[in-house]
C-alpha cells in the first residue's frame, strides 16, 4: 500500500478498494446520483444538487442566471474527476463564469 502523508494514492485506492467491491457496490459508486441517494438514506451529509440534466435540451433550457456564484458541474458517471468543472465566480456579463483555472465559460 502506498500512502503519501494522509492521502491514499489512486493506484493504491483502486487496488485496495475497487477490486474487492461486489458488482452492486461498484454500480452504486459509479453513479453520483445513486451514491448521494444511499448516503442520504443513511443520514450522511451531501452537497446540494442544484440541477440534473438528463438531455442536451435540459442544459439549453436551464436558467443559468439563477445559479450561485460558485458551483460544480459533474457528469453523473465519471472516473478520476474527468468532466468535472469547478466554477469559482460569476464573470462580468450574464451567463459567464470563471473556472478555478481562471478560464472563462459561457452558456
C-alpha positions as CSV (number, residue, x, y, z in Angstrom):
1,X,0.0,0.0,0.0
2,X,1.4,3.4,-1.0
3,X,0.1,6.3,1.2
4,X,1.7,9.8,0.9
5,X,1.0,11.7,4.2
6,X,-2.7,11.3,4.8
7,X,-3.5,10.8,1.1
8,X,-4.2,7.4,-0.4
9,X,-2.7,7.2,-3.9
10,X,-5.1,6.5,-6.8
11,X,-3.4,3.2,-7.7
12,X,-3.4,2.0,-4.1
13,X,-7.1,3.0,-3.7
14,X,-8.0,1.0,-6.8
15,X,-6.0,-2.0,-5.7
16,X,-7.4,-1.9,-2.1
17,X,-11.0,-0.9,-2.6
18,X,-12.2,-1.2,-6.2
19,X,-11.0,-4.7,-6.9
20,X,-12.7,-6.1,-3.7
21,X,-16.1,-4.4,-4.2
22,X,-19.0,-6.6,-5.3
23,X,-20.8,-5.7,-8.6
24,X,-23.6,-3.9,-6.8
25,X,-21.2,-1.8,-4.8
26,X,-19.4,-0.7,-7.9
27,X,-22.7,0.2,-9.6
28,X,-23.6,2.5,-6.7
29,X,-20.1,4.0,-6.5
30,X,-20.1,4.6,-10.3
31,X,-23.3,6.8,-10.2
32,X,-23.1,10.1,-8.3
33,X,-26.9,10.3,-8.0
34,X,-27.2,6.8,-6.7
35,X,-24.3,7.3,-4.2
36,X,-26.0,10.5,-3.0
37,X,-29.3,8.7,-2.5
38,X,-27.6,6.0,-0.5
39,X,-25.7,8.5,1.7
40,X,-28.8,10.5,2.4
41,X,-30.7,7.3,3.3
42,X,-28.1,6.7,6.0
43,X,-28.3,10.4,7.2
44,X,-24.8,11.3,5.9
45,X,-24.4,14.9,4.6
46,X,-24.0,15.5,0.9
47,X,-23.7,18.7,-1.1
48,X,-27.0,20.1,-2.6
49,X,-27.9,19.2,-6.1
50,X,-28.8,22.4,-8.0
51,X,-30.0,20.7,-11.2
52,X,-30.0,17.4,-13.0
53,X,-29.7,17.4,-16.8
54,X,-30.9,14.3,-18.5
55,X,-30.8,15.5,-22.1
56,X,-29.0,18.2,-24.0
57,X,-32.3,20.1,-24.2
58,X,-32.3,20.3,-20.4
59,X,-29.0,22.1,-20.5
60,X,-30.2,24.6,-23.1
61,X,-33.5,25.3,-21.2
62,X,-31.9,25.7,-17.8
63,X,-32.0,29.2,-16.1
64,X,-28.2,29.6,-15.6
65,X,-28.6,33.1,-14.2
66,X,-30.2,31.6,-11.1
67,X,-27.1,29.7,-10.1
68,X,-24.9,30.8,-7.1
69,X,-21.6,32.4,-7.8
70,X,-19.7,29.1,-7.0
71,X,-20.8,25.7,-8.1
72,X,-19.5,22.4,-9.6
73,X,-20.7,20.7,-12.8
74,X,-20.2,17.0,-12.7
75,X,-21.1,14.2,-15.0
76,X,-23.4,11.6,-13.4
77,X,-20.8,8.9,-14.2
78,X,-17.1,9.5,-14.5
79,X,-13.7,8.3,-13.4
80,X,-10.9,10.2,-11.8
81,X,-12.5,13.6,-12.0
82,X,-12.9,13.7,-15.8
83,X,-15.6,16.1,-16.9
84,X,-15.8,18.0,-13.6
85,X,-15.8,21.8,-13.9
86,X,-15.4,23.8,-10.7
87,X,-16.8,27.3,-11.2
88,X,-15.3,29.8,-8.8
89,X,-17.1,33.1,-9.6
90,X,-19.6,34.8,-11.8
91,X,-18.0,36.9,-14.6
92,X,-18.8,40.4,-15.6
93,X,-21.5,39.5,-18.2
94,X,-24.7,37.4,-17.7
95,X,-24.1,33.7,-18.5
96,X,-20.4,33.9,-18.0
97,X,-18.3,32.3,-15.2
98,X,-14.7,31.8,-14.3
99,X,-13.4,28.3,-13.7
100,X,-10.8,27.6,-11.0
101,X,-8.1,27.9,-13.6
102,X,-9.4,31.4,-14.4
103,X,-10.6,30.4,-17.9
104,X,-14.0,31.8,-18.9
105,X,-17.0,29.7,-19.8
106,X,-20.3,30.9,-21.2
107,X,-23.8,29.5,-21.5
